[in-house]
Amino acid sequence: MIISFYDQLQNIKFRILKEKRPSMQQNDCPICYQQINESHSVIQLPCHQEHYFHAECCRQWLGRDPRCPLCRHGLEQPKEMVPLEFI
C-alpha cells in the first residue's frame, strides 16, 4: 500500500529542484544525514515543499512508516477504513 504510494511520487534530480527553488537551505537528507549532491535523485513529499529526501532513503522510510519523517503528516489513508457512525 505505502510502496504503491511511493511509486506515484516523482523522483527528480536535486540540481533541478535547486534550480526551481534557489533559496533552498537544506543540503542534507534528514533521514540518513548525508549530503544531497546535485546528481542525486530526491523525493519531495506533498506535505511541505521543503520536505525532500534521497529517493532511496524515502522509499525505505515509507516502507516502514507512512508518515513524513519531519512533520509526521500521514501520507496515505488506508482505503479499507470507514468512518464510524455513532447512534
Rosetta constraint file for C-alpha pairs under 8 A:
AtomPair CA 1 CA 5 HARMONIC 6.54 0.50
AtomPair CA 1 CA 78 HARMONIC 7.84 0.50
AtomPair CA 2 CA 6 HARMONIC 6.20 0.50
AtomPair CA 2 CA 62 HARMONIC 6.22 0.50
AtomPair CA 2 CA 63 HARMONIC 6.18 0.50
AtomPair CA 2 CA 66 HARMONIC 6.28 0.50
AtomPair CA 2 CA 76 HARMONIC 7.21 0.50
AtomPair CA 3 CA 7 HARMONIC 6.25 0.50
AtomPair CA 3 CA 59 HARMONIC 7.26 0.50
AtomPair CA 3 CA 62 HARMONIC 6.96 0.50
AtomPair CA 3 CA 63 HARMONIC 6.11 0.50
AtomPair CA 4 CA 8 HARMONIC 6.70 0.50
AtomPair CA 5 CA 9 HARMONIC 6.94 0.50
AtomPair CA 5 CA 76 HARMONIC 7.28 0.50
AtomPair CA 6 CA 59 HARMONIC 6.47 0.50
AtomPair CA 6 CA 62 HARMONIC 7.22 0.50
AtomPair CA 9 CA 43 HARMONIC 6.90 0.50
AtomPair CA 9 CA 44 HARMONIC 7.85 0.50
AtomPair CA 9 CA 45 HARMONIC 7.62 0.50
AtomPair CA 10 CA 43 HARMONIC 6.35 0.50
AtomPair CA 10 CA 44 HARMONIC 7.66 0.50
AtomPair CA 11 CA 41 HARMONIC 5.83 0.50
AtomPair CA 11 CA 42 HARMONIC 5.59 0.50
AtomPair CA 11 CA 43 HARMONIC 5.29 0.50
AtomPair CA 11 CA 55 HARMONIC 6.53 0.50
AtomPair CA 12 CA 16 HARMONIC 6.94 0.50
AtomPair CA 12 CA 17 HARMONIC 7.17 0.50
AtomPair CA 12 CA 41 HARMONIC 5.26 0.50
AtomPair CA 12 CA 42 HARMONIC 5.50 0.50
AtomPair CA 12 CA 43 HARMONIC 6.65 0.50
AtomPair CA 13 CA 17 HARMONIC 6.66 0.50
AtomPair CA 13 CA 38 HARMONIC 6.70 0.50
AtomPair CA 13 CA 39 HARMONIC 5.97 0.50
AtomPair CA 13 CA 40 HARMONIC 5.65 0.50
AtomPair CA 13 CA 41 HARMONIC 4.43 0.50
AtomPair CA 13 CA 42 HARMONIC 6.04 0.50
AtomPair CA 14 CA 18 HARMONIC 6.18 0.50
AtomPair CA 14 CA 36 HARMONIC 7.31 0.50
AtomPair CA 14 CA 37 HARMONIC 6.87 0.50
AtomPair CA 14 CA 38 HARMONIC 4.84 0.50
AtomPair CA 14 CA 39 HARMONIC 6.32 0.50
AtomPair CA 14 CA 40 HARMONIC 5.79 0.50
AtomPair CA 14 CA 41 HARMONIC 5.96 0.50
AtomPair CA 14 CA 42 HARMONIC 5.92 0.50
AtomPair CA 15 CA 19 HARMONIC 6.26 0.50
AtomPair CA 15 CA 37 HARMONIC 7.88 0.50
AtomPair CA 15 CA 38 HARMONIC 4.39 0.50
AtomPair CA 15 CA 39 HARMONIC 6.47 0.50
AtomPair CA 16 CA 20 HARMONIC 6.34 0.50
AtomPair CA 17 CA 21 HARMONIC 6.17 0.50
AtomPair CA 18 CA 22 HARMONIC 5.26 0.50
AtomPair CA 18 CA 23 HARMONIC 7.87 0.50
AtomPair CA 18 CA 24 HARMONIC 6.65 0.50
AtomPair CA 24 CA 50 HARMONIC 7.61 0.50
AtomPair CA 26 CA 50 HARMONIC 7.86 0.50
AtomPair CA 27 CA 35 HARMONIC 5.79 0.50
AtomPair CA 27 CA 36 HARMONIC 5.45 0.50
AtomPair CA 27 CA 37 HARMONIC 7.70 0.50
AtomPair CA 28 CA 33 HARMONIC 5.63 0.50
AtomPair CA 28 CA 34 HARMONIC 5.40 0.50
AtomPair CA 28 CA 35 HARMONIC 4.20 0.50
AtomPair CA 28 CA 36 HARMONIC 5.25 0.50
AtomPair CA 29 CA 33 HARMONIC 5.02 0.50
AtomPair CA 29 CA 34 HARMONIC 5.61 0.50
AtomPair CA 29 CA 35 HARMONIC 6.22 0.50
AtomPair CA 29 CA 36 HARMONIC 6.16 0.50
AtomPair CA 29 CA 52 HARMONIC 7.40 0.50
AtomPair CA 29 CA 53 HARMONIC 5.05 0.50
AtomPair CA 29 CA 54 HARMONIC 6.11 0.50
AtomPair CA 30 CA 34 HARMONIC 7.95 0.50
AtomPair CA 30 CA 53 HARMONIC 6.69 0.50
AtomPair CA 30 CA 69 HARMONIC 7.69 0.50
AtomPair CA 30 CA 70 HARMONIC 7.60 0.50
AtomPair CA 31 CA 53 HARMONIC 7.09 0.50
AtomPair CA 31 CA 57 HARMONIC 6.48 0.50
AtomPair CA 31 CA 58 HARMONIC 7.73 0.50
AtomPair CA 31 CA 61 HARMONIC 7.99 0.50
AtomPair CA 31 CA 69 HARMONIC 7.16 0.50
AtomPair CA 32 CA 57 HARMONIC 7.03 0.50
AtomPair CA 36 CA 40 HARMONIC 6.32 0.50
AtomPair CA 36 CA 54 HARMONIC 6.97 0.50
AtomPair CA 40 CA 54 HARMONIC 6.99 0.50
AtomPair CA 41 CA 54 HARMONIC 6.12 0.50
AtomPair CA 41 CA 55 HARMONIC 5.62 0.50
AtomPair CA 42 CA 52 HARMONIC 6.35 0.50
AtomPair CA 42 CA 53 HARMONIC 5.32 0.50
AtomPair CA 42 CA 54 HARMONIC 4.48 0.50
AtomPair CA 42 CA 55 HARMONIC 4.51 0.50
AtomPair CA 43 CA 52 HARMONIC 5.30 0.50
AtomPair CA 43 CA 53 HARMONIC 5.44 0.50
AtomPair CA 43 CA 54 HARMONIC 6.35 0.50
AtomPair CA 43 CA 55 HARMONIC 5.12 0.50
AtomPair CA 43 CA 58 HARMONIC 6.87 0.50
AtomPair CA 44 CA 48 HARMONIC 7.95 0.50
AtomPair CA 44 CA 49 HARMONIC 6.74 0.50
AtomPair CA 44 CA 50 HARMONIC 7.43 0.50
AtomPair CA 44 CA 51 HARMONIC 5.72 0.50
AtomPair CA 44 CA 52 HARMONIC 4.07 0.50
AtomPair CA 44 CA 53 HARMONIC 6.66 0.50
AtomPair CA 45 CA 49 HARMONIC 7.16 0.50
AtomPair CA 45 CA 51 HARMONIC 5.76 0.50
AtomPair CA 45 CA 52 HARMONIC 6.08 0.50
AtomPair CA 45 CA 68 HARMONIC 7.41 0.50
AtomPair CA 46 CA 75 HARMONIC 7.94 0.50
AtomPair CA 47 CA 51 HARMONIC 7.38 0.50
AtomPair CA 47 CA 68 HARMONIC 7.55 0.50
AtomPair CA 47 CA 73 HARMONIC 6.71 0.50
AtomPair CA 47 CA 75 HARMONIC 7.61 0.50
AtomPair CA 51 CA 70 HARMONIC 7.20 0.50
AtomPair CA 53 CA 57 HARMONIC 6.64 0.50
AtomPair CA 53 CA 58 HARMONIC 5.94 0.50
AtomPair CA 54 CA 58 HARMONIC 6.15 0.50
AtomPair CA 55 CA 59 HARMONIC 6.23 0.50
AtomPair CA 56 CA 60 HARMONIC 6.28 0.50
AtomPair CA 57 CA 61 HARMONIC 6.10 0.50
AtomPair CA 58 CA 62 HARMONIC 6.06 0.50
AtomPair CA 59 CA 63 HARMONIC 6.18 0.50
AtomPair CA 60 CA 64 HARMONIC 6.74 0.50
AtomPair CA 61 CA 65 HARMONIC 5.95 0.50
AtomPair CA 61 CA 66 HARMONIC 7.78 0.50
AtomPair CA 61 CA 69 HARMONIC 7.64 0.50
AtomPair CA 62 CA 66 HARMONIC 5.00 0.50
AtomPair CA 62 CA 67 HARMONIC 7.00 0.50
AtomPair CA 66 CA 74 HARMONIC 6.11 0.50
AtomPair CA 66 CA 75 HARMONIC 5.82 0.50
AtomPair CA 66 CA 76 HARMONIC 6.61 0.50
AtomPair CA 67 CA 71 HARMONIC 7.91 0.50
AtomPair CA 67 CA 72 HARMONIC 4.87 0.50
AtomPair CA 67 CA 73 HARMONIC 5.24 0.50
AtomPair CA 67 CA 74 HARMONIC 4.42 0.50
AtomPair CA 67 CA 75 HARMONIC 5.45 0.50
AtomPair CA 67 CA 76 HARMONIC 7.98 0.50
AtomPair CA 68 CA 72 HARMONIC 4.58 0.50
AtomPair CA 68 CA 73 HARMONIC 5.33 0.50
AtomPair CA 68 CA 74 HARMONIC 6.66 0.50
AtomPair CA 68 CA 75 HARMONIC 6.87 0.50
AtomPair CA 77 CA 81 HARMONIC 7.82 0.50
